[in-house]
Amino acid sequence: MFSGRFDHSIDEKGRVSIPVRFREVLQRDGHDRMFITNFPFNGDRCLALYPPSQWEILNASLQS
């Protein structure tokens, strides 16, 4: 689980940078993609990043 605050801006092409520490862990664990969404559990203006396996679990939970 990643936790912390990283203030980043979105560039002119709509991209956001992912901290190197996060990228290294994701690559080490074999994740070649992530799902990025607004954090669904509070009103803060922040993003949540999920590897595919965790995204499927969250998505199923929200749909039920």
C-alpha positions in Angstrom: 0.0 0.0 0.0 1.3 3.4 -0.9 0.5 6.3 1.4 1.5 9.9 1.6 1.0 13.2 -0.1 2.6 14.2 -3.3 1.7 17.5 -4.8 2.0 17.3 -8.6 0.5 19.2 -11.4 -1.1 17.9 -14.6 0.9 18.9 -17.7 -0.5 20.5 -20.9 -1.0 16.9 -22.4 -3.1 15.8 -19.3 -0.3 13.7 -17.8 0.6 13.5 -14.2 4.0 12.3 -12.9 4.2 9.2 -10.7 6.9 9.3 -8.0 9.9 7.2 -8.8 9.5 5.1 -5.6 6.0 4.2 -6.7 7.0 3.3 -10.2 9.9 1.1 -9.0 7.5 -0.9 -6.7 4.9 -1.2 -9.4 7.4 -2.4 -11.9 9.0 -4.8 -9.4 5.6 -6.4 -8.8 5.0 -6.8 -12.5 2.3 -4.1 -13.0 2.6 -2.5 -16.4 -0.5 -0.3 -15.9 -2.5 1.4 -13.2 -5.9 2.8 -12.7 -6.1 6.4 -11.6 -9.2 8.0 -10.2 -10.4 10.6 -7.7 -10.3 9.1 -4.2 -13.9 7.9 -3.7 -14.1 8.0 0.1 -13.8 11.7 1.0 -14.2 15.1 -0.5 -10.5 15.9 -0.9 -9.2 16.8 -4.3 -6.8 13.9 -4.6 -6.1 11.0 -6.9 -5.9 7.3 -6.0 -3.8 4.8 -8.0 -4.6 1.2 -8.2 -2.9 -1.8 -9.8 -5.4 -3.9 -11.9 -6.0 -6.5 -9.2 -6.9 -3.9 -6.6 -9.0 -1.9 -9.0 -11.1 -5.0 -9.7 -11.7 -5.5 -6.0 -12.6 -1.9 -5.4 -14.9 -1.8 -8.5 -16.8 -4.9 -7.4 -17.2 -3.5 -4.0 -18.6 -0.2 -5.3 -21.0 -1.9 -7.7 -22.5 -4.1 -4.9 
